[in-house]
Amino acid sequence: MELLINGMTKLGGRRENLRAKAFGGASMIAGRTRGENFVCVGEVNARFIVEFLKTDGIPLVASDLGGDVGRVIHFFSDDFAVYSRTMGKIRQEKIVLEEKGFWKRSTKEEKDVAEPEIWL
């Protein structure tokens, strides 16, 4: 976030003129099964952005955070309009299955990586 804000100020933006809109952070993967230590990244990100903006004194002028339904976001940079709609149930279920697969593969890969030998 600091890199983004610093980049905007380098391009001539003034910090006191900044306003924020935040969308997302849904917990789309409901119910954890035994042995899954899945952390809801969306929830963590939503809390982070709200706290970050509050701490930095940047007003949050629009938001749609959290919940259990994914969103499709359209942002228009010419007038800063944001259009948000919830994702259809079938599409969301497909994404959830894909995400669970990514997560399971990544945790398996972490276990399969051998520790390097260090010779002293």
DSSP file (Angstrom, degrees, kcal/mol; ACC not computed):
  #  RESIDUE AA STRUCTURE BP1 BP2  ACC     N-H-->O    O-->H-N    N-H-->O    O-->H-N    TCO  KAPPA ALPHA  PHI   PSI    X-CA   Y-CA   Z-CA
    1    1 A M     >        0   0    0      0, 0.0     4,-2.7     0, 0.0     5,-0.2   0.000 360.0 360.0 360.0 -40.3    0.0    0.0    0.0
    2    2 A E  H  >  +     0   0    0      1,-0.2     4,-3.1     2,-0.2     5,-0.2   0.907 360.0  51.6 -62.8 -39.7    2.8    2.4    0.8
    3    3 A L  H  > S+     0   0    0      2,-0.2     4,-2.4     1,-0.2    -1,-0.2   0.909 111.0  48.4 -62.1 -41.2    4.4    1.7   -2.6
    4    4 A L  H  > S+     0   0    0      2,-0.2     4,-2.1     1,-0.2    -2,-0.2   0.942 114.4  44.6 -63.3 -48.6    1.0    2.5   -4.3
    5    5 A I  H  X S+     0   0    0     -4,-2.7     4,-2.3     1,-0.2    -2,-0.2   0.923 114.1  49.2 -64.2 -44.5    0.6    5.7   -2.3
    6    6 A N  H  X S+     0   0    0     -4,-3.1     4,-2.1     1,-0.2    -1,-0.2   0.889 109.7  53.1 -62.7 -38.6    4.2    6.8   -2.9
    7    7 A G  H  X S+     0   0    0     -4,-2.4     4,-1.2    -5,-0.2    -1,-0.2   0.900 109.0  48.9 -61.8 -41.1    3.8    6.1   -6.6
    8    8 A M  H  <>S+     0   0    0     -4,-2.1     5,-2.6     1,-0.2     3,-0.2   0.900 111.0  49.3 -66.6 -40.3    0.7    8.3   -6.8
    9    9 A T  H ><5S+     0   0    0     -4,-2.3     3,-1.4     1,-0.2    -1,-0.2   0.864 106.7  55.9 -68.7 -33.5    2.4   11.1   -5.0
   10   10 A K  H 3<5S+     0   0    0     -4,-2.1    -1,-0.2     1,-0.3    -2,-0.2   0.807 105.1  54.1 -64.8 -28.2    5.4   10.9   -7.3
   11   11 A L  T 3<5S-     0   0    0     -4,-1.2    -1,-0.3    -3,-0.2    -2,-0.2   0.361 134.6 -88.5 -87.7   6.3    2.9   11.3  -10.2
   12   12 A G  T < 5S+     0   0    0     -3,-1.4    -3,-0.2     1,-0.3    -2,-0.1   0.387  80.2 141.4 107.3  -3.5    1.6   14.5   -8.7
   13   13 A G      < -     0   0    0     -5,-2.6     2,-0.5    -6,-0.2    -1,-0.3  -0.391  46.0-133.2 -69.2 149.7   -1.2   13.2   -6.4
   14   14 A R    >   -     0   0    0      1,-0.1     3,-2.2    -2,-0.1     4,-0.4  -0.919   5.9-138.7-109.3 128.3   -1.6   14.9   -3.1
   15   15 A R  G >  S+     0   0    0     -2,-0.5     3,-1.4     1,-0.3    -1,-0.1   0.838 102.2  58.0 -52.6 -39.5   -1.9   12.7    0.0
   16   16 A E  G 3  S+     0   0    0      1,-0.3    -1,-0.3    42,-0.1    -3,-0.0   0.659 103.6  54.5 -70.1 -13.9   -4.7   14.8    1.5
   17   17 A N  G <  S+     0   0    0     -3,-2.2    -1,-0.3     2,-0.0    -2,-0.2   0.480  82.5 118.3 -94.3  -3.9   -6.8   14.3   -1.6
   18   18 A L    <   +     0   0    0     -3,-1.4     2,-0.3    -4,-0.4    -3,-0.0  -0.385  36.6 177.0 -69.6 139.5   -6.7   10.5   -1.5
   19   19 A R        -     0   0    0     39,-0.1     2,-0.3    -2,-0.1    41,-0.2  -0.965  14.8-144.6-135.2 150.6   -9.9    8.6   -1.1
   20   20 A A  E     -a   60   0A   0     39,-2.8    41,-2.3    -2,-0.3    42,-1.0  -0.900  14.5-170.0-124.0 149.4  -10.3    4.8   -1.1
   21   21 A K  E     -a   62   0A   0     -2,-0.3     2,-0.4    40,-0.2    42,-0.2  -0.997  16.1-169.1-129.8 131.9  -12.8    2.3   -2.3
   22   22 A A  E     +a   63   0A   0     40,-2.1    42,-1.9    -2,-0.4     2,-0.3  -0.981   9.0 171.7-130.8 134.1  -12.4   -1.3   -1.2
   23   23 A F  E     +a   64   0A   0     -2,-0.4     2,-0.3    40,-0.2    42,-0.2  -0.987  40.1  32.1-139.5 146.0  -14.1   -4.5   -2.4
   24   24 A G  E     +a   65   0A   0     40,-2.2    42,-2.0    -2,-0.3    -2,-0.0  -0.804  34.4 136.3 117.0-154.1  -13.7   -8.2   -1.8
   25   25 A G        +     0   0    0     -2,-0.3    42,-0.1    40,-0.2     2,-0.1   0.736  37.4 164.8  78.4  24.1  -12.5  -10.2    1.1
   26   26 A A        -     0   0    0     40,-0.1     2,-1.2    16,-0.1    16,-0.3  -0.434  41.8-132.8 -73.9 148.3  -15.2  -12.9    0.8
   27   27 A S        +     0   0    0     40,-3.2    -1,-0.1     1,-0.2    43,-0.1  -0.720  39.8 163.4 -94.9  79.5  -14.8  -16.2    2.7
   28   28 A M        +     0   0    0     -2,-1.2     2,-1.1     1,-0.2    -1,-0.2   0.735  56.3  73.1 -76.3 -22.7  -15.7  -18.3   -0.3
   29   29 A I  S    S-     0   0    0     -3,-0.2     2,-0.2    67,-0.0    -1,-0.2  -0.775  75.9-167.1 -96.0  96.1  -14.4  -21.6    1.1
   30   30 A A        +     0   0    0     -2,-1.1    -2,-0.1    38,-0.1    38,-0.0  -0.518  48.0  14.0 -85.5 148.2  -16.9  -22.4    3.7
   31   31 A G  S    S-     0   0    0     -2,-0.2     2,-0.4     1,-0.1    -1,-0.0   0.821  70.8-130.5  62.2 116.8  -16.4  -25.0    6.4
   32   32 A R        -     0   0    0      4,-0.0     2,-0.2     6,-0.0    -1,-0.1  -0.798  16.3-138.4 -98.4 139.8  -13.0  -26.5    7.0
   33   33 A T    >   -     0   0    0     -2,-0.4     3,-2.3     1,-0.1    -2,-0.0  -0.584  40.9 -75.6 -92.6 161.4  -12.5  -30.2    7.2
   34   34 A R  T 3  S+     0   0    0      1,-0.3    -1,-0.1    -2,-0.2     3,-0.1  -0.261 120.3  23.4 -55.6 133.9  -10.3  -31.9    9.7
   35   35 A G  T 3  S+     0   0    0      1,-0.3     2,-0.6    -3,-0.1    -1,-0.3   0.301  93.6 114.0  92.0  -9.8   -6.6  -31.5    8.8
   36   36 A E    <   -     0   0    0     -3,-2.3    -1,-0.3     1,-0.1     2,-0.1  -0.857  41.5-175.0 -96.9 122.6   -7.1  -28.3    6.8
   37   37 A N        +     0   0    0     -2,-0.6     2,-0.4    -3,-0.1    -1,-0.1  -0.361  22.6 166.2-106.6  50.7   -5.5  -25.2    8.2
   38   38 A F        -     0   0    0     -2,-0.1     2,-0.4     1,-0.0    -2,-0.1  -0.536  23.3-153.8 -74.9 123.4   -6.9  -22.9    5.6
   39   39 A V        -     0   0    0     -2,-0.4     2,-1.4     1,-0.0     3,-0.1  -0.824  20.9-121.5 -96.2 133.7   -6.6  -19.3    6.6
   40   40 A C     >  -     0   0    0     -2,-0.4     4,-1.8     1,-0.2     3,-0.2  -0.606  29.5-175.9 -77.6  95.9   -9.2  -17.0    5.0
   41   41 A V  H  > S+     0   0    0     -2,-1.4     4,-3.0     1,-0.2     5,-0.2   0.873  79.3  59.2 -60.7 -39.0   -6.9  -14.6    3.2
   42   42 A G  H  > S+     0   0    0    -16,-0.3     4,-2.5     1,-0.2    -1,-0.2   0.905 105.2  48.2 -58.5 -43.4   -9.8  -12.4    2.1
   43   43 A E  H  > S+     0   0    0     -3,-0.2     4,-2.2     2,-0.2    -1,-0.2   0.913 113.0  48.1 -63.8 -43.0  -10.9  -11.8    5.7
   44   44 A V  H  X S+     0   0    0     -4,-1.8     4,-2.5     1,-0.2    -2,-0.2   0.923 112.9  48.7 -63.1 -44.8   -7.3  -10.9    6.7
   45   45 A N  H  X S+     0   0    0     -4,-3.0     4,-2.7     2,-0.2     5,-0.2   0.895 109.8  51.9 -63.1 -40.7   -6.9   -8.6    3.7
   46   46 A A  H  X S+     0   0    0     -4,-2.5     4,-1.9    -5,-0.2    -1,-0.2   0.926 112.0  45.5 -63.4 -44.6  -10.3   -6.8    4.4
   47   47 A R  H  X S+     0   0    0     -4,-2.2     4,-2.3     1,-0.2     5,-0.2   0.909 112.7  52.6 -63.4 -40.9   -9.3   -6.2    8.0
   48   48 A F  H  X S+     0   0    0     -4,-2.5     4,-3.2     1,-0.2     5,-0.2   0.944 109.1  47.2 -60.8 -49.1   -5.8   -5.0    6.9
   49   49 A I  H  X S+     0   0    0     -4,-2.7     4,-2.5     1,-0.2     5,-0.2   0.901 112.6  48.7 -65.1 -40.2   -7.1   -2.5    4.4
   50   50 A V  H  X S+     0   0    0     -4,-1.9     4,-2.0    -5,-0.2    -1,-0.2   0.934 116.5  42.9 -63.2 -45.4   -9.7   -0.9    6.8
   51   51 A E  H  X S+     0   0    0     -4,-2.3     4,-2.8    -5,-0.2    -2,-0.2   0.907 113.4  52.0 -67.7 -42.0   -7.1   -0.6    9.5
   52   52 A F  H  X S+     0   0    0     -4,-3.2     4,-2.5    -5,-0.2    -2,-0.2   0.942 111.5  46.0 -59.4 -48.9   -4.4    0.7    7.1
   53   53 A L  H  X>S+     0   0    0     -4,-2.5     5,-2.4    -5,-0.2     4,-0.7   0.897 113.3  49.8 -62.8 -40.5   -6.6    3.4    5.7
   54   54 A K  H ><5S+     0   0    0     -4,-2.0     3,-0.8    -5,-0.2    -1,-0.2   0.939 112.4  47.1 -62.0 -47.5   -7.8    4.4    9.2
   55   55 A T  H 3<5S+     0   0    0     -4,-2.8    -2,-0.2     1,-0.2    -1,-0.2   0.883 115.1  45.9 -62.6 -39.9   -4.2    4.6   10.4
   56   56 A D  H 3<5S-     0   0    0     -4,-2.5    -1,-0.2    -5,-0.2    -2,-0.2   0.482 111.3-119.7 -84.3  -3.0   -3.1    6.6    7.4
   57   57 A G  T <<5 +     0   0    0     -3,-0.8    -3,-0.2    -4,-0.7    -4,-0.1   0.799  62.6 145.7  71.4  28.2   -6.1    9.0    7.6
   58   58 A I      < -     0   0    0     -5,-2.4    -1,-0.2    -6,-0.2   -39,-0.1  -0.888  50.0-123.9-100.2 117.7   -7.4    8.0    4.1
   59   59 A P        -     0   0    0      0, 0.0   -39,-2.8     0, 0.0     2,-0.9  -0.355   9.5-140.8 -64.5 135.3  -11.2    8.1    4.0
   60   60 A L  E     +a   20   0A   0    -41,-0.2   -39,-0.2     1,-0.2     3,-0.1  -0.850  26.1 175.6 -93.8 100.9  -12.9    4.9    2.9
   61   61 A V  E     +     0   0A   0    -41,-2.3     2,-0.3    -2,-0.9   -40,-0.2   0.660  63.8  13.0 -88.5 -17.3  -15.7    6.3    0.8
   62   62 A A  E     +a   21   0A   0    -42,-1.0   -40,-2.1     2,-0.0     2,-0.3  -0.964  68.2 162.3-156.5 141.2  -17.1    3.1   -0.5
   63   63 A S  E     -a   22   0A   0     -2,-0.3   -40,-0.2   -42,-0.2     2,-0.2  -0.993  24.8-175.9-158.1 154.3  -16.7   -0.6    0.4
   64   64 A D  E     +a   23   0A   0    -42,-1.9   -40,-2.2    -2,-0.3     2,-0.3  -0.704  35.2 163.8-148.6  90.6  -18.2   -4.0    0.1
   65   65 A L  E     -a   24   0A   0    -42,-0.2   -40,-0.2    -2,-0.2     2,-0.1  -0.832  35.2  -0.6-119.3 148.5  -16.1   -6.3    2.2
   66   66 A G        +     0   0    0    -42,-2.0     3,-0.3    -2,-0.3   -40,-0.1  -0.353  63.3 116.5  83.5-156.9  -16.4   -9.8    3.6
   67   67 A G  S    S-     0   0    0      1,-0.2   -40,-3.2   -41,-0.1    -1,-0.1  -0.333  75.6 -84.3  82.6-168.3  -19.3  -12.2    3.4
   68   68 A D  S    S+     0   0    0    -42,-0.2     2,-0.4    -2,-0.1    -1,-0.2   0.160  95.6  88.8-125.3  17.9  -19.3  -15.5    1.7
   69   69 A V  S    S-     0   0    0     -3,-0.3   -41,-0.1    17,-0.0   -43,-0.1  -0.969  71.2-127.6-121.8 130.6  -20.1  -14.6   -1.9
   70   70 A G        -     0   0    0     -2,-0.4    17,-2.9    18,-0.1     2,-0.3  -0.272  25.6-142.7 -68.6 160.5  -17.4  -13.7   -4.5
   71   71 A R  E     -B   86   0B   0     15,-0.3     2,-0.5   -45,-0.0    15,-0.2  -0.898  11.1-143.0-126.0 153.3  -17.7  -10.5   -6.4
   72   72 A V  E     -B   85   0B   0     13,-2.9    13,-1.9    -2,-0.3     2,-0.4  -0.986  27.8-161.6-111.8 124.5  -17.0   -9.3   -9.9
   73   73 A I  E     -B   84   0B   0     -2,-0.5     2,-0.5    11,-0.2    11,-0.2  -0.892  13.9-170.5-114.4 135.2  -15.6   -5.7   -9.9
   74   74 A H  E     -B   83   0B   0      9,-2.6     9,-2.9    -2,-0.4     2,-0.4  -0.992  10.2-170.3-122.5 123.0  -15.4   -3.2  -12.7
   75   75 A F  E     -B   82   0B   0     -2,-0.5     2,-0.6     7,-0.2     7,-0.2  -0.939   9.5-158.7-116.3 134.2  -13.4   -0.1  -12.1
   76   76 A F  E >>> -B   81   0B   0      5,-2.6     4,-1.6    -2,-0.4     5,-0.7  -0.940   1.1-165.4-115.4 111.9  -13.4    2.9  -14.4
   77   77 A S  T 345S+     0   0    0     -2,-0.6    -1,-0.1     1,-0.2     5,-0.0   0.687  81.0  68.1 -72.8 -18.2  -10.3    5.1  -14.0
   78   78 A D  T 345S+     0   0    0      1,-0.2    -1,-0.2     3,-0.1    -2,-0.0   0.880 125.7   7.0 -71.0 -35.3  -11.7    8.1  -15.9
   79   79 A D  T <45S-     0   0    0     -3,-0.6    -2,-0.2     2,-0.1    -1,-0.2   0.312  98.7-118.4-127.4   7.2  -14.4    8.9  -13.2
   80   80 A F  T  <5 +     0   0    0     -4,-1.6     2,-0.2     1,-0.2    -3,-0.2   0.690  56.9 158.7  64.3  21.7  -13.4    6.4  -10.4
   81   81 A A  E   < -B   76   0B   0     -5,-0.7    -5,-2.6    -6,-0.0     2,-0.4  -0.526  24.3-161.0 -75.9 142.3  -16.7    4.6  -10.6
   82   82 A V  E     -B   75   0B   0     -7,-0.2     2,-0.5    -2,-0.2    -7,-0.2  -0.994   5.2-166.7-126.7 129.2  -16.8    1.1   -9.3
   83   83 A Y  E     -B   74   0B   0     -9,-2.9    -9,-2.6    -2,-0.4     2,-0.4  -0.970  10.5-174.8-116.2 129.2  -19.5   -1.4  -10.2
   84   84 A S  E     +B   73   0B   0     -2,-0.5     2,-0.3   -11,-0.2   -11,-0.2  -0.967   7.7 172.9-126.7 136.2  -19.8   -4.6   -8.1
   85   85 A R  E     -B   72   0B   0    -13,-1.9   -13,-2.9    -2,-0.4     2,-0.1  -0.988  33.9-108.3-138.2 152.1  -22.0   -7.6   -8.5
   86   86 A T  E     -B   71   0B   0     -2,-0.3   -15,-0.3   -15,-0.2     2,-0.2  -0.444  37.4-108.7 -78.5 154.0  -22.0  -10.9   -6.7
   87   87 A M        -     0   0    0    -17,-2.9   -17,-0.1    -2,-0.1    -1,-0.1  -0.532  34.6-104.3 -82.2 144.4  -20.8  -14.0   -8.4
   88   88 A G     >  -     0   0    0     -2,-0.2     4,-2.6     1,-0.1     5,-0.2  -0.336  29.5-116.3 -65.1 150.6  -23.3  -16.7   -9.5
   89   89 A K  H  > S+     0   0    0      1,-0.2     4,-2.5     2,-0.2     5,-0.2   0.882 112.3  49.1 -58.9 -43.9  -23.4  -19.9   -7.3
   90   90 A I  H  > S+     0   0    0      2,-0.2     4,-1.8     1,-0.2    -1,-0.2   0.930 113.5  46.2 -65.6 -44.6  -22.2  -22.3  -10.1
   91   91 A R  H  > S+     0   0    0      1,-0.2     4,-2.1     2,-0.2    -2,-0.2   0.910 112.8  50.9 -62.9 -42.3  -19.2  -20.0  -11.0
   92   92 A Q  H  X S+     0   0    0     -4,-2.6     4,-2.6     1,-0.2    -2,-0.2   0.910 107.2  52.8 -63.6 -42.0  -18.3  -19.6   -7.4
   93   93 A E  H  X S+     0   0    0     -4,-2.5     4,-2.2     1,-0.2    -1,-0.2   0.891 108.7  51.1 -61.4 -38.9  -18.4  -23.3   -6.7
   94   94 A K  H  X S+     0   0    0     -4,-1.8     4,-2.1     2,-0.2    -1,-0.2   0.919 111.0  47.6 -63.5 -44.1  -16.0  -23.9   -9.6
   95   95 A I  H  X S+     0   0    0     -4,-2.1     4,-2.9     2,-0.2    -2,-0.2   0.906 109.5  53.7 -64.5 -41.6  -13.6  -21.2   -8.3
   96   96 A V  H  X S+     0   0    0     -4,-2.6     4,-2.6     1,-0.2     5,-0.2   0.926 108.9  48.9 -59.4 -45.5  -13.7  -22.7   -4.8
   97   97 A L  H  X S+     0   0    0     -4,-2.2     4,-2.0     1,-0.2    -1,-0.2   0.913 112.5  48.5 -61.0 -42.7  -12.8  -26.2   -6.1
   98   98 A E  H  X S+     0   0    0     -4,-2.1     4,-2.4     2,-0.2    -2,-0.2   0.928 112.1  48.8 -61.7 -45.8   -9.9  -24.6   -8.1
   99   99 A E  H  X S+     0   0    0     -4,-2.9     4,-2.7     1,-0.2    -2,-0.2   0.902 109.9  50.9 -63.7 -42.4   -8.7  -22.7   -5.1
  100  100 A K  H  X S+     0   0    0     -4,-2.6     4,-2.7     1,-0.2    -1,-0.2   0.901 110.5  50.6 -61.5 -39.5   -8.8  -25.8   -2.8
  101  101 A G  H  X S+     0   0    0     -4,-2.0     4,-2.5    -5,-0.2    -2,-0.2   0.916 110.4  48.5 -63.6 -43.7   -6.8  -27.7   -5.4
  102  102 A F  H  X S+     0   0    0     -4,-2.4     4,-2.5     2,-0.2    -2,-0.2   0.927 113.2  48.2 -59.7 -45.5   -4.2  -24.9   -5.6
  103  103 A W  H  X S+     0   0    0     -4,-2.7     4,-2.3     2,-0.2     5,-0.2   0.928 112.4  47.2 -64.1 -46.5   -3.9  -24.9   -1.8
  104  104 A K  H  X S+     0   0    0     -4,-2.7     4,-2.0     1,-0.2    -1,-0.2   0.907 113.7  48.4 -63.2 -41.8   -3.6  -28.6   -1.4
  105  105 A R  H  X S+     0   0    0     -4,-2.5     4,-2.6     1,-0.2    -1,-0.2   0.909 111.2  50.3 -64.7 -40.8   -1.0  -28.8   -4.2
  106  106 A S  H  X S+     0   0    0     -4,-2.5     4,-1.8     1,-0.2    -2,-0.2   0.887 111.5  47.0 -67.9 -37.3    1.0  -26.0   -2.6
  107  107 A T  H  X S+     0   0    0     -4,-2.3     4,-1.5     2,-0.2    -1,-0.2   0.869 112.9  50.0 -71.5 -34.1    1.0  -27.6    0.8
  108  108 A K  H  X S+     0   0    0     -4,-2.0     4,-1.9    -5,-0.2    -2,-0.2   0.916 109.3  51.5 -66.1 -43.1    2.0  -30.9   -0.6
  109  109 A E  H  X S+     0   0    0     -4,-2.6     4,-1.0     1,-0.2    -2,-0.2   0.878 106.5  54.6 -61.8 -37.8    4.9  -29.3   -2.6
  110  110 A E  H  < S+     0   0    0     -4,-1.8     3,-0.4     1,-0.2    -1,-0.2   0.897 109.9  46.6 -62.0 -39.9    6.1  -27.7    0.6
  111  111 A K  H  < S+     0   0    0     -4,-1.5    -1,-0.2     1,-0.2    -2,-0.2   0.835 110.2  54.0 -70.3 -32.4    6.3  -31.1    2.3
  112  112 A D  H  < S+     0   0    0     -4,-1.9     2,-0.5    -5,-0.1    -1,-0.2   0.635  83.4 100.8 -78.7 -14.8    8.0  -32.6   -0.7
  113  113 A V  S  < S-     0   0    0     -4,-1.0     2,-0.2    -3,-0.4    -4,-0.0  -0.606  71.1-137.2 -77.3 121.2   10.8  -30.1   -0.8
  114  114 A A        -     0   0    0     -2,-0.5    -2,-0.1     1,-0.1    -1,-0.1  -0.504  20.1-109.9 -77.6 144.5   13.9  -31.5    0.8
  115  115 A E        -     0   0    0     -2,-0.2    -1,-0.1     1,-0.1     2,-0.1  -0.530  39.6-109.7 -69.7 137.6   15.9  -29.4    3.2
  116  116 A P        -     0   0    0      0, 0.0     2,-0.4     0, 0.0    -1,-0.1  -0.409  28.6-117.0 -69.2 145.1   19.3  -28.5    1.6
  117  117 A E        -     0   0    0     -2,-0.1     2,-0.5    -3,-0.0    -3,-0.0  -0.674  26.5-158.4 -80.8 134.8   22.4  -30.1    3.1
  118  118 A I        -     0   0    0     -2,-0.4     2,-0.6     2,-0.0    -1,-0.0  -0.969   1.5-156.0-117.7 122.7   24.7  -27.6    4.7
  119  119 A W              0   0    0     -2,-0.5    -2,-0.0     1,-0.1     0, 0.0  -0.856 360.0 360.0-100.8 124.0   28.3  -28.6    5.1
  120  120 A L              0   0    0     -2,-0.6    -1,-0.1     0, 0.0    -2,-0.0   0.400 360.0 360.0-107.9 360.0   30.3  -26.8    7.8
